[in-house]
Amino acid sequence: MAALVGLLTVVAAIALVVATAGHSRLDEVREAVRFSGCDEVRPSRDPAVARWTAAVETETDACENLGPLFTYARFPDEAALRSDLLRHPPSSAVCLIDDTEVLMTDLIHGGDVEACHRLHGVVVSRTEHVAPARGLSLDAIDRSGARFERQASVAMGHALRRHWDRHPLGGRPK
């Protein structure tokens, strides 16, 4: 009888490994974001992520010519995530997941937080007013856009600090 129980346990473990093989955390993120209306989703590049040197896994995916749909980064621990995001804050809202992951999507920036909720994350967004880009010439628009990005980054840095002041290392939002 003990041999049969042992054999069934081994078979169940093998079945679990086979069932989950090939399914990564990135697959879960992609499913949560749900690329509706995209004929082609392809890897892209987000220069903001390159500054997060402690990240152990990153991905930015884009939908055709619409630009990035999501940027994801996983860190070895919560302290590394906090350090990188405070040193180089993003310019848009983020979804913090499991204390070691960050997700930025066009959906979160637009106010739709369902992707974050599906991943059991917490949205952190800037609340300070950041003036939109203005100008008539392309140069003026570029300068204004860069200024907007800097201001939005500073505002997100403040929002992240406020969030983490309320939730010390290891503290989970209620």
C-alpha positions as CSV (number, residue, x, y, z in Angstrom):
1,M,0.0,0.0,0.0
2,A,2.8,2.4,0.9
3,A,4.5,1.7,-2.4
4,L,1.2,2.5,-4.3
5,V,0.9,5.8,-2.4
6,G,4.5,6.7,-3.2
7,L,4.0,5.8,-6.8
8,L,0.8,7.9,-7.1
9,T,2.7,10.9,-5.4
10,V,5.5,10.7,-8.0
11,V,3.0,10.5,-10.8
12,A,1.1,13.5,-9.5
13,A,4.3,15.5,-9.1
14,I,5.4,14.6,-12.7
15,A,1.9,15.6,-14.0
16,L,2.1,18.9,-12.2
17,V,5.6,19.7,-13.7
18,V,4.4,18.7,-17.2
19,A,1.2,20.8,-16.8
20,T,3.1,23.9,-15.8
21,A,6.1,23.5,-18.1
22,G,6.4,26.3,-20.5
23,H,4.1,28.6,-18.6
24,S,6.1,31.5,-17.2
25,R,5.2,34.5,-15.1
26,L,5.4,36.6,-18.3
27,D,2.7,34.4,-19.7
28,E,0.5,35.2,-16.7
29,V,1.3,39.0,-17.2
30,R,0.5,38.8,-20.9
31,E,-2.8,37.0,-20.1
32,A,-3.7,39.6,-17.5
33,V,-3.0,42.5,-19.9
34,R,-5.0,40.7,-22.7
35,F,-3.8,42.0,-26.0
36,S,-7.2,42.5,-27.5
37,G,-7.3,44.0,-31.0
38,C,-3.6,43.2,-31.7
39,D,-2.7,41.2,-34.7
40,E,0.9,41.2,-33.8
41,V,2.5,41.5,-30.4
42,R,6.2,41.7,-30.4
43,P,9.0,42.4,-27.9
44,S,10.0,46.0,-27.7
45,R,12.5,48.1,-25.7
46,D,11.7,50.5,-22.9
47,P,14.7,52.7,-22.0
48,A,13.4,53.2,-18.5
49,V,13.9,49.5,-17.7
50,A,17.5,49.6,-18.7
51,R,18.2,51.9,-15.7
52,W,16.7,49.3,-13.3
53,T,20.0,47.4,-13.0
54,A,18.9,45.1,-10.2
55,A,16.0,43.6,-12.2
56,V,16.5,39.9,-12.9
57,E,13.9,39.7,-15.6
58,T,12.4,42.4,-17.8
59,E,10.1,42.4,-20.8
60,T,8.4,45.1,-22.8
61,D,5.8,44.1,-25.4
62,A,4.3,46.3,-28.1
63,C,1.2,45.9,-30.2
64,E,2.0,46.6,-33.8
65,N,2.6,50.3,-34.2
66,L,0.8,51.4,-31.1
67,G,3.8,51.4,-28.8
68,P,4.4,49.4,-25.6
69,L,1.4,47.7,-24.1
70,F,3.3,46.6,-21.0
71,T,6.6,46.8,-19.4
72,Y,7.4,44.2,-16.7
73,A,10.3,43.8,-14.4
74,R,11.0,41.2,-11.6
75,F,13.6,41.9,-8.9
76,P,15.4,39.5,-6.6
77,D,13.8,41.0,-3.5
78,E,11.7,43.9,-2.3
79,A,14.7,46.1,-1.3
80,A,16.1,45.9,-4.8
81,L,12.8,46.8,-6.4
82,R,12.4,49.8,-4.1
83,S,16.0,51.0,-4.6
84,D,15.8,50.9,-8.4
85,L,12.3,52.5,-8.7
86,L,13.2,55.3,-6.3
87,R,16.5,55.9,-7.9
88,H,14.9,55.9,-11.4
89,P,11.1,56.3,-11.0
90,P,8.9,55.7,-14.1
91,S,6.9,58.5,-15.5
92,S,3.6,56.6,-15.4
93,A,1.5,54.7,-12.9
94,V,2.8,51.2,-11.9
95,C,1.3,48.0,-10.6
96,L,3.4,46.5,-7.7
97,I,3.0,42.8,-7.5
98,D,4.2,40.4,-4.8
99,D,6.7,43.0,-3.5
100,T,9.2,42.0,-6.2
101,E,7.5,42.8,-9.5
102,V,6.5,46.0,-11.3
103,L,4.1,46.3,-14.2
104,M,3.5,49.4,-16.3
105,T,0.8,49.3,-18.9
106,D,-1.1,51.8,-21.1
107,L,-4.2,50.4,-19.4
108,I,-3.1,51.4,-15.9
109,H,-2.0,54.8,-17.1
110,G,-5.4,55.3,-18.6
111,G,-7.2,54.3,-15.4
112,D,-8.1,50.7,-16.2
113,V,-6.6,48.8,-13.3
114,E,-8.1,45.4,-14.1
115,A,-4.8,43.9,-15.3
116,C,-3.2,44.8,-12.0
117,H,-6.1,43.4,-10.1
118,R,-5.9,40.1,-12.0
119,L,-2.3,39.8,-10.9
120,H,-3.2,40.7,-7.3
121,G,-1.2,43.9,-7.5
122,V,-1.5,47.4,-6.1
123,V,-1.6,50.4,-8.3
124,V,0.6,53.4,-7.4
125,S,-0.1,56.5,-9.3
126,R,1.1,60.1,-9.1
127,T,-1.5,62.5,-7.8
128,E,0.4,65.8,-8.4
129,H,-0.7,67.7,-11.5
130,V,1.9,67.5,-14.3
131,A,1.3,70.0,-17.1
132,P,0.9,68.5,-20.5
133,A,3.3,69.1,-23.4
134,R,2.6,72.3,-25.3
135,G,4.2,74.1,-28.2
136,L,3.8,74.7,-31.9
137,S,7.2,73.6,-33.4
138,L,8.5,70.1,-33.3
139,D,11.5,71.2,-31.2
140,A,9.2,72.9,-28.7
141,I,7.0,69.8,-28.5
142,D,10.2,67.6,-28.0
143,R,11.5,69.9,-25.2
144,S,8.0,70.1,-23.6
145,G,7.6,66.3,-23.9
146,A,11.0,65.8,-22.2
147,R,10.1,68.3,-19.5
148,F,6.8,66.5,-18.9
149,E,8.5,63.1,-18.6
150,R,11.0,64.5,-16.0
151,Q,8.1,66.1,-14.0
152,A,6.0,62.9,-14.2
153,S,9.0,60.9,-13.1
154,V,9.6,63.2,-10.1
155,A,5.8,62.9,-9.2
156,M,5.9,59.1,-9.4
157,G,9.0,59.1,-7.2
158,H,7.0,61.0,-4.6
159,A,4.0,58.7,-5.0
160,L,6.2,55.6,-4.6
161,R,7.8,57.1,-1.5
162,R,4.4,57.8,0.0
163,H,3.2,54.3,-0.8
164,W,6.3,52.7,0.8
165,D,6.2,55.0,3.8
166,R,2.8,53.5,4.5
167,H,4.0,50.0,3.8
168,P,7.4,49.4,5.2
169,L,9.6,46.6,3.8
170,G,7.7,43.3,4.1
171,G,4.5,45.3,4.8
172,R,1.6,44.4,2.5
173,P,-1.2,46.9,1.7
174,K,-4.5,46.0,3.3
